[in-house]
């Protein structure tokens, strides 16, 4: 089974093609939120690089959120369009699950953190067993200090990854000390290949999304929604 994965939930744009247990291609751009310009050319380049056409793909995996509101809309719209045109299944994978997959197999707790702005991170906690990665907590948005309070109570080493590390590493290190560990640079940011691995599992189980009802998983309301609701309350 050949899977095309598409990730634009963060400033990283990623595309990968995975054939069962083999990564055929992966392209990664960490150049900011320019997904509207770069995502489709990146998909085209990735397919051409392995001499495949879209009709040769058995399924598509897309990062569904949480993450950048604009990035999620672009990625999901692109994945839906390709799925409909090619008549192939689409599966949606939570962004934090795919990010945590970068560290699958390590003994420590895994804590992906995405910069959610407003002094918060999107996060969840994961633990590997001998077979798979298990999510240990709900997806949430909270301040790094509140997250550290929760992790401190666990008293276990935790490995952090995600773009939130760039913003909040010093704060986390000061609050958790030797309890905090950090992913290597090549594992730190979302990887489309990790997304494809999880998508492959879903598709092998016969799962698929309804492209007409599937929506991004924002986790919290956008600034536009907050302002709109505040305006209604003032009327």
Backbone bond lengths (Angstrom), bond angles and torsions (degrees), N, CA, C in turn:
res aa  C-N    CA-C-N  psi(-1)  N-CA   C-N-CA  omega(-1)  CA-C   N-CA-C  phi
1 X - - - 1.469 - - 1.525 108.99 -
2 X 1.321 116.38 128.97 1.463 121.94 -178.63 1.528 109.27 -105.56
3 X 1.328 115.40 125.52 1.464 121.84 -175.52 1.534 110.58 -116.25
4 X 1.314 115.34 134.21 1.456 122.27 170.70 1.518 107.58 -103.58
5 X 1.337 117.36 125.34 1.469 119.93 178.39 1.520 110.01 -114.02
6 X 1.329 115.00 144.10 1.465 122.80 -175.81 1.525 108.80 -131.86
7 X 1.330 116.04 122.23 1.465 120.42 -178.75 1.524 110.01 -130.67
8 X 1.325 116.15 116.99 1.468 120.58 175.18 1.527 109.96 -138.53
9 X 1.337 116.36 29.38 1.460 120.87 -175.63 1.520 113.38 -77.01
10 X 1.327 116.82 -15.46 1.463 122.48 -178.33 1.529 107.75 -130.18
11 X 1.327 119.66 -175.24 1.471 119.35 174.45 1.520 113.94 -59.99
12 X 1.336 117.93 -15.62 1.456 121.98 176.52 1.524 109.85 -81.07
13 X 1.319 116.38 134.11 1.464 122.04 169.55 1.515 107.08 -108.08
14 X 1.331 116.37 125.89 1.454 119.44 -177.45 1.510 111.76 -136.55
15 X 1.321 115.65 141.60 1.459 122.72 176.92 1.523 107.43 -138.32
16 X 1.326 117.03 134.88 1.458 120.87 177.55 1.515 110.31 -140.25
17 X 1.311 115.74 156.13 1.462 122.73 172.35 1.516 106.98 -126.10
18 X 1.327 115.91 121.95 1.460 122.25 -177.99 1.518 109.57 -122.95
19 X 1.309 116.29 131.84 1.468 123.06 177.08 1.515 108.00 -111.80
20 X 1.328 116.88 99.25 1.465 122.74 -175.08 1.531 109.63 52.57
21 X 1.313 119.99 -111.58 1.463 121.34 -176.66 1.524 113.50 -98.30
22 X 1.322 116.63 15.81 1.465 120.52 -177.88 1.529 110.40 -119.52
23 X 1.338 116.35 128.31 1.467 120.58 173.34 1.524 107.63 -84.89
24 X 1.316 116.44 112.11 1.454 120.88 -179.36 1.525 111.66 -81.20
25 X 1.325 116.39 -36.45 1.464 120.20 -178.57 1.520 109.48 -161.42
26 X 1.318 115.18 149.52 1.466 120.58 173.42 1.518 108.38 -151.42
27 X 1.327 116.28 129.32 1.455 122.48 176.08 1.521 109.36 -121.61
28 X 1.318 115.90 139.53 1.462 122.65 -169.88 1.524 108.24 -139.55
29 X 1.325 116.36 125.96 1.460 121.04 176.03 1.524 109.02 -128.52
30 X 1.315 116.29 121.34 1.464 121.05 177.06 1.521 108.39 -114.31
31 X 1.331 113.76 68.77 1.463 119.67 -173.08 1.523 112.68 -121.20
32 X 1.333 117.13 16.37 1.454 119.84 178.86 1.505 112.82 100.22
33 X 1.332 115.26 -179.94 1.468 121.00 -174.20 1.521 111.63 -82.11
34 X 1.328 115.53 72.42 1.467 121.12 176.51 1.527 109.26 -119.47
35 X 1.322 115.90 34.50 1.463 120.52 -173.38 1.523 113.15 -63.65
36 X 1.324 116.69 -31.05 1.464 119.23 -179.23 1.523 111.26 -62.53
37 X 1.342 117.15 -27.46 1.461 121.77 -179.71 1.527 112.15 -92.59
38 X 1.316 117.64 -32.80 1.460 120.38 -165.76 1.526 115.12 -107.40
39 X 1.335 118.44 -19.21 1.456 119.09 -171.67 1.526 112.68 -67.16
40 X 1.321 117.88 -50.97 1.465 120.06 -179.36 1.531 112.38 -62.84
41 X 1.340 119.66 -44.99 1.473 118.74 175.12 1.527 112.39 -60.24
42 X 1.336 116.94 -33.77 1.463 120.19 179.41 1.531 110.85 -67.84
43 X 1.334 116.55 -39.30 1.471 121.04 176.63 1.524 109.55 -64.14
44 X 1.317 117.04 -46.14 1.469 121.96 -179.99 1.529 110.48 -60.23
45 X 1.331 116.25 -45.52 1.460 121.13 -179.91 1.533 111.62 -62.42
46 X 1.339 116.02 -39.59 1.462 120.35 -178.42 1.519 111.11 -67.92
47 X 1.319 117.02 -43.27 1.465 120.71 177.65 1.528 111.32 -63.90
48 X 1.312 115.75 -45.67 1.467 119.62 -179.16 1.521 111.34 -64.99
49 X 1.333 116.89 -32.15 1.461 120.58 -178.48 1.513 113.49 -63.43
50 X 1.332 116.40 -27.26 1.475 120.11 178.20 1.533 111.42 -111.93
51 X 1.347 114.74 14.74 1.474 121.84 176.05 1.533 111.78 55.46
52 X 1.328 115.24 47.43 1.456 121.29 176.99 1.528 109.60 -119.57
53 X 1.322 115.43 148.60 1.452 121.00 170.77 1.518 108.86 -104.71
54 X 1.314 116.22 162.19 1.462 120.09 -178.07 1.525 111.22 -57.85
55 X 1.313 117.85 -34.29 1.464 121.20 -178.63 1.529 112.33 -67.03
56 X 1.348 116.68 -14.13 1.466 120.66 178.21 1.526 112.19 -85.14
57 X 1.329 117.09 -9.67 1.460 122.31 -177.46 1.528 109.46 -83.65
58 X 1.326 116.26 137.33 1.467 121.31 -179.46 1.529 112.93 -91.39
59 X 1.316 117.58 -21.80 1.456 119.99 -179.46 1.515 111.33 -168.34
60 X 1.326 115.06 161.02 1.465 121.88 179.78 1.520 108.78 -123.12
61 X 1.328 116.14 136.10 1.461 122.28 173.15 1.518 108.18 -114.54
62 X 1.328 116.44 133.14 1.457 120.84 -179.54 1.516 109.50 -128.09
63 X 1.326 115.88 143.40 1.463 121.32 175.90 1.525 108.48 -77.05
64 X 1.338 116.83 123.13 1.459 121.85 -168.83 1.528 113.41 -99.92
65 X 1.325 118.08 -10.72 1.451 121.10 -179.67 1.522 111.72 119.81
66 X 1.330 116.38 172.84 1.462 127.95 5.15 1.526 112.16 -73.77
67 X 1.326 114.48 168.75 1.451 120.23 -179.99 1.514 110.22 163.03
68 X 1.320 115.32 -155.23 1.457 121.68 179.42 1.526 110.20 -64.73
69 X 1.328 117.50 127.52 1.459 121.25 -178.54 1.532 110.66 -58.67
70 X 1.326 116.60 -46.32 1.465 120.43 -178.96 1.519 110.82 -68.75
71 X 1.326 116.99 -45.50 1.454 120.83 -179.77 1.515 112.65 -59.09
72 X 1.329 116.19 -41.78 1.463 120.62 179.54 1.525 111.29 -63.57
73 X 1.319 116.57 -42.27 1.470 119.83 179.85 1.526 111.08 -63.37
74 X 1.331 116.23 -41.57 1.463 120.19 -178.85 1.525 110.26 -66.02
75 X 1.322 116.79 -46.67 1.462 120.47 -178.54 1.509 112.38 -64.04
76 X 1.328 116.28 -43.47 1.457 119.82 -178.19 1.524 111.12 -68.82
77 X 1.320 117.28 -42.01 1.470 120.24 178.55 1.526 110.62 -61.66
78 X 1.315 116.25 -40.58 1.464 120.67 179.02 1.524 110.82 -64.84
79 X 1.326 116.81 -47.04 1.463 121.54 -179.10 1.524 111.37 -63.24
80 X 1.335 116.71 -41.68 1.463 120.41 178.64 1.520 111.16 -62.29
81 X 1.331 116.05 -43.95 1.464 120.22 -178.27 1.526 110.70 -63.48
82 X 1.325 117.36 -44.59 1.463 120.93 179.94 1.531 110.90 -65.78
83 X 1.324 115.79 -39.58 1.461 120.70 178.77 1.524 110.84 -61.85
84 X 1.329 116.07 -43.91 1.462 120.45 -178.35 1.530 111.54 -69.66
85 X 1.319 116.16 -42.82 1.466 120.51 -178.45 1.526 111.01 -63.62
86 X 1.336 116.15 -43.52 1.462 120.70 -175.91 1.520 112.96 -88.68
87 X 1.337 117.33 -11.29 1.447 120.60 -178.98 1.513 113.21 66.10
88 X 1.341 116.46 39.48 1.461 120.83 -178.59 1.529 109.98 -120.59
89 X 1.332 115.30 157.60 1.452 121.07 -176.62 1.528 112.21 -68.05
90 X 1.324 114.40 150.32 1.460 122.48 176.62 1.521 108.52 -124.51
91 X 1.329 116.63 133.22 1.463 120.99 172.96 1.524 108.67 -122.12
92 X 1.324 115.82 145.14 1.461 122.29 -178.86 1.525 109.22 -109.52
93 X 1.323 116.33 129.71 1.460 122.61 -176.92 1.526 109.49 -118.28
94 X 1.343 118.53 128.32 1.466 119.94 176.08 1.530 111.48 -56.72
95 X 1.304 115.55 135.53 1.464 121.40 -176.25 1.523 112.37 -57.58
96 X 1.330 116.90 -41.26 1.463 120.26 -178.40 1.523 111.70 -67.79
97 X 1.340 117.49 -34.51 1.467 120.83 176.38 1.522 110.39 -62.12
98 X 1.332 115.77 -46.57 1.465 120.21 -178.83 1.519 111.32 -65.37
99 X 1.324 116.74 -38.63 1.463 120.43 178.90 1.523 110.98 -65.88
100 X 1.319 116.89 -44.84 1.468 120.72 178.66 1.519 111.48 -61.85
101 X 1.329 117.09 -29.68 1.463 121.71 -179.59 1.532 111.65 -59.74
102 X 1.323 117.60 -24.10 1.466 121.43 176.73 1.525 111.37 -55.12
103 X 1.338 116.31 -30.72 1.469 121.27 -174.97 1.518 112.63 -111.12
104 X 1.317 117.97 15.31 1.461 121.09 -179.51 1.525 110.16 -54.77
105 X 1.321 115.28 132.61 1.457 120.18 178.14 1.508 114.96 105.88
106 X 1.331 117.94 -17.04 1.460 118.26 178.70 1.530 109.34 -77.07
107 X 1.318 116.11 155.36 1.464 120.75 -174.54 1.527 112.60 -78.79
108 X 1.305 117.85 -27.08 1.462 121.57 -175.77 1.523 111.97 -76.29
109 X 1.322 114.58 161.91 1.455 119.57 170.16 1.522 109.08 -62.70
110 X 1.319 116.64 144.61 1.461 122.68 -178.30 1.522 108.53 -114.21
111 X 1.323 116.40 128.68 1.466 120.69 -177.02 1.527 110.33 -130.63
112 X 1.334 118.35 91.86 1.457 120.09 173.76 1.523 110.25 -71.30
113 X 1.312 116.67 137.55 1.469 121.03 176.75 1.529 108.93 -131.71
114 X 1.314 115.59 123.47 1.453 122.10 176.34 1.519 108.79 -108.08
115 X 1.308 116.32 138.02 1.463 120.85 179.72 1.529 109.51 -67.58
116 X 1.335 115.56 110.62 1.461 121.17 -177.96 1.526 112.25 -95.95
117 X 1.334 116.31 5.47 1.472 122.33 -175.70 1.533 109.55 66.27
118 X 1.303 116.51 -179.26 1.463 123.22 178.48 1.527 112.54 53.52
119 X 1.352 116.28 29.21 1.454 119.76 177.83 1.511 114.36 73.09
120 X 1.346 117.86 21.32 1.457 121.19 -178.13 1.530 111.05 -128.15
121 X 1.327 114.38 165.38 1.459 121.28 172.95 1.528 109.24 -126.98
122 X 1.329 115.66 149.34 1.462 120.76 166.80 1.518 106.61 -86.71
123 X 1.308 117.36 134.01 1.453 118.68 -175.04 1.516 112.93 -157.80
124 X 1.321 115.28 165.97 1.461 125.03 170.10 1.526 105.53 -160.69
125 X 1.298 116.99 167.46 1.461 122.02 -176.03 1.524 109.47 -116.45
126 X 1.331 116.69 138.60 1.463 122.53 -175.14 1.527 111.05 -132.07
127 X 1.326 114.79 154.79 1.463 121.94 175.96 1.523 108.29 -141.31
128 X 1.324 116.68 135.15 1.465 120.92 176.74 1.516 110.62 -86.43
129 X 1.335 115.62 141.80 1.465 119.69 165.34 1.520 107.28 -113.18
130 X 1.296 118.69 -165.89 1.463 120.61 -175.95 1.530 112.84 -72.03
131 X 1.324 116.55 -11.23 1.467 120.05 -174.50 1.526 113.01 -116.76
132 X 1.324 117.08 -43.83 1.453 119.81 -172.07 1.519 111.48 -152.60
133 X 1.317 114.01 176.49 1.461 121.95 177.65 1.521 108.54 -94.34
134 X 1.330 116.73 128.88 1.458 121.44 -176.75 1.527 109.36 -113.41
135 X 1.332 115.81 126.87 1.472 119.33 175.68 1.525 109.00 -76.20
136 X 1.342 115.70 131.05 1.458 121.92 -174.98 1.526 113.76 -102.39
137 X 1.327 117.35 -8.85 1.466 120.34 -176.24 1.516 110.04 -145.61
138 X 1.323 115.73 170.93 1.459 120.99 176.43 1.525 110.15 -75.16
139 X 1.322 116.39 156.55 1.460 120.36 169.74 1.527 107.36 -69.20
140 X 1.323 116.45 136.76 1.450 118.31 -177.02 1.519 111.00 -152.46
141 X 1.329 115.76 162.39 1.464 122.82 171.32 1.521 107.06 -120.32
142 X 1.324 116.95 123.51 1.458 120.91 -179.42 1.511 109.61 -156.67
143 X 1.322 116.14 169.98 1.456 120.67 -178.98 1.525 110.13 -73.29
144 X 1.333 118.12 152.69 1.458 120.22 177.04 1.533 112.77 -58.42
145 X 1.323 117.28 -35.70 1.469 119.36 179.65 1.521 111.36 -67.25
146 X 1.342 117.33 -39.52 1.465 120.25 177.05 1.520 110.80 -66.28
147 X 1.328 116.64 -38.91 1.460 120.79 176.72 1.523 110.25 -61.54
148 X 1.312 116.38 -44.61 1.468 120.05 -179.56 1.527 111.50 -64.37
149 X 1.317 117.83 -35.19 1.464 120.69 176.28 1.531 110.19 -59.30
150 X 1.333 115.97 -43.52 1.464 120.24 -179.77 1.525 111.16 -67.48
151 X 1.325 116.56 -41.42 1.465 120.19 -177.52 1.526 111.69 -71.40
152 X 1.321 115.98 -35.14 1.464 119.76 179.00 1.519 111.09 -60.17
153 X 1.321 116.00 -38.13 1.465 120.49 -179.64 1.530 111.82 -64.96
154 X 1.343 117.00 -26.25 1.465 120.07 179.31 1.521 111.97 -73.87
155 X 1.329 116.63 -28.52 1.452 121.50 177.20 1.518 115.04 65.69
156 X 1.347 117.14 25.41 1.468 120.99 -178.20 1.527 109.93 -120.42
157 X 1.332 117.73 152.10 1.471 120.34 174.63 1.528 110.26 -61.79
158 X 1.320 115.90 142.03 1.459 122.05 -178.23 1.531 109.19 -132.28
159 X 1.326 116.19 132.54 1.461 120.51 176.02 1.523 109.28 -104.02
160 X 1.331 115.28 125.60 1.460 122.15 -177.71 1.524 110.22 -100.42
161 X 1.332 114.82 147.58 1.460 121.18 172.36 1.521 108.09 -152.36
162 X 1.332 116.17 166.70 1.460 120.85 -178.29 1.516 111.53 112.16
163 X 1.334 116.44 165.40 1.460 119.25 -177.16 1.523 113.15 -69.56
164 X 1.325 117.44 -14.07 1.461 120.10 173.93 1.506 112.80 -65.37
165 X 1.335 117.06 -21.18 1.464 120.78 177.68 1.525 110.45 -62.88
166 X 1.338 116.93 -40.46 1.459 119.91 -179.76 1.531 111.62 -60.55
167 X 1.316 115.45 -36.58 1.464 120.85 -175.50 1.528 112.69 -84.54
168 X 1.326 117.23 -34.91 1.463 119.55 -167.12 1.529 115.06 -124.55
169 X 1.320 117.94 12.44 1.468 120.08 -177.09 1.526 112.12 -58.97
170 X 1.311 116.97 -44.08 1.471 119.56 -177.75 1.519 111.63 -63.75
171 X 1.323 116.86 -41.05 1.463 120.60 179.48 1.521 110.35 -64.32
172 X 1.337 116.21 -46.77 1.461 120.37 -178.32 1.525 110.81 -63.90
173 X 1.329 115.91 -43.34 1.468 119.97 -179.84 1.520 111.19 -62.06
174 X 1.338 116.71 -39.21 1.464 119.67 -179.36 1.523 112.07 -69.61
175 X 1.329 117.20 -29.60 1.462 120.65 -177.53 1.529 113.06 -88.72
176 X 1.322 116.71 -30.76 1.471 119.74 -175.82 1.529 113.92 -107.47
177 X 1.325 116.98 -17.97 1.462 119.49 179.00 1.513 112.70 59.05
178 X 1.326 116.79 -132.61 1.463 121.96 -175.52 1.532 112.85 -70.60
179 X 1.310 117.80 -8.51 1.473 120.95 176.97 1.524 110.92 -70.80
180 X 1.346 117.09 -24.30 1.465 122.39 -176.42 1.520 111.21 -92.37
181 X 1.330 115.62 133.07 1.462 122.93 174.97 1.531 107.31 -128.77
182 X 1.340 115.77 165.13 1.460 120.02 -171.58 1.520 110.62 -132.01
183 X 1.314 116.12 138.23 1.463 121.08 176.96 1.519 110.09 -65.54
184 X 1.315 116.18 152.52 1.460 120.99 175.02 1.527 109.75 -66.21
185 X 1.322 115.79 159.52 1.458 121.01 -175.25 1.526 112.27 -55.21
186 X 1.340 118.15 -40.16 1.463 120.75 -176.59 1.533 112.28 -74.74
187 X 1.334 117.26 -10.59 1.469 121.59 179.15 1.520 112.21 -108.75
188 X 1.312 117.08 -2.67 1.458 121.16 -166.81 1.526 114.10 -73.84
189 X 1.316 117.47 -35.44 1.468 121.48 -173.15 1.530 111.12 -109.17
190 X 1.336 117.50 163.55 1.467 120.55 -179.29 1.518 112.06 -54.90
191 X 1.331 115.58 137.93 1.457 122.55 177.77 1.519 108.86 -120.63
192 X 1.325 115.68 127.47 1.455 119.81 -179.71 1.525 111.88 -63.44
193 X 1.334 117.27 -26.82 1.462 120.24 178.73 1.527 110.62 -67.48
194 X 1.327 117.08 -38.57 1.469 120.46 176.39 1.524 110.50 -64.20
195 X 1.319 116.19 -40.60 1.464 121.53 175.98 1.526 110.64 -60.42
196 X 1.325 116.32 -42.06 1.460 120.89 -179.29 1.524 111.54 -65.21
197 X 1.333 117.19 -38.03 1.463 121.09 179.00 1.526 110.63 -59.29
198 X 1.341 116.24 -44.88 1.466 119.76 179.06 1.521 111.18 -70.61
199 X 1.321 116.65 -37.20 1.459 120.10 177.78 1.513 112.12 -64.09
200 X 1.322 116.30 -37.85 1.456 120.99 178.57 1.531 110.93 -60.74
201 X 1.333 116.51 -42.34 1.462 120.36 178.79 1.528 111.00 -61.32
202 X 1.322 116.26 -42.32 1.468 120.41 179.88 1.527 111.21 -64.03
203 X 1.311 115.89 -45.10 1.462 120.11 -177.47 1.529 111.67 -68.73
204 X 1.320 116.88 -35.75 1.461 119.99 177.75 1.529 111.71 -65.07
205 X 1.340 116.02 -24.59 1.463 121.12 177.04 1.522 112.14 -87.71
206 X 1.331 115.95 4.94 1.454 120.68 177.04 1.515 114.66 81.83
207 X 1.322 116.90 12.45 1.465 120.09 -178.38 1.516 111.08 -80.57
208 X 1.323 115.85 156.79 1.453 122.33 177.52 1.512 110.10 -170.81
209 X 1.314 116.78 153.89 1.462 122.15 -177.25 1.524 111.05 -98.52
210 X 1.321 115.31 155.33 1.457 121.68 169.39 1.528 107.23 -84.29
211 X 1.318 117.01 109.46 1.464 119.40 -173.37 1.532 112.44 -67.39
212 X 1.320 117.35 -16.78 1.457 119.81 -178.06 1.528 112.29 -85.94
213 X 1.316 117.39 -17.79 1.468 120.49 -179.96 1.528 113.15 -115.30
214 X 1.322 117.50 -12.25 1.465 121.45 -176.86 1.521 110.81 -66.37
215 X 1.327 115.90 131.28 1.465 122.39 179.55 1.531 110.17 -127.71
216 X 1.333 117.00 156.77 1.464 119.22 176.14 1.532 111.37 -63.13
217 X 1.309 116.26 150.87 1.453 122.81 175.44 1.527 107.40 -96.99
218 X 1.332 115.38 97.38 1.460 119.97 -174.32 1.529 113.18 -83.49
219 X 1.305 119.00 -25.52 1.460 126.96 -178.17 1.528 112.51 74.26
220 X 1.328 116.40 -43.41 1.461 118.59 174.81 1.522 109.03 -135.53
221 X 1.303 116.56 165.97 1.457 121.36 -176.32 1.525 111.00 -72.37
222 X 1.333 114.66 148.95 1.460 120.00 177.02 1.525 110.04 -74.32
223 X 1.319 116.09 163.66 1.468 121.28 177.83 1.521 110.89 -60.36
224 X 1.332 117.02 -37.31 1.457 120.91 179.73 1.532 110.87 -63.97
225 X 1.351 116.24 -41.82 1.468 120.36 179.06 1.525 110.98 -65.30
226 X 1.328 116.51 -40.88 1.463 120.71 -179.82 1.528 110.25 -62.89
227 X 1.329 116.46 -44.60 1.468 120.22 -179.36 1.526 110.75 -66.51
228 X 1.344 115.92 -39.98 1.471 120.01 179.76 1.521 110.57 -63.15
229 X 1.317 117.09 -44.83 1.468 120.41 179.80 1.521 111.16 -66.70
230 X 1.341 116.88 -37.52 1.464 119.82 177.61 1.523 110.74 -64.59
231 X 1.338 116.33 -37.46 1.460 120.14 178.64 1.517 111.69 -66.17
232 X 1.327 116.99 -37.69 1.463 120.63 178.57 1.519 110.75 -65.34
233 X 1.347 116.57 -39.78 1.456 120.28 -177.75 1.517 112.13 -67.50
234 X 1.346 116.50 -25.89 1.458 120.17 -177.66 1.513 112.02 -83.89
235 X 1.328 118.10 -8.31 1.471 120.32 -178.20 1.517 110.98 -77.02
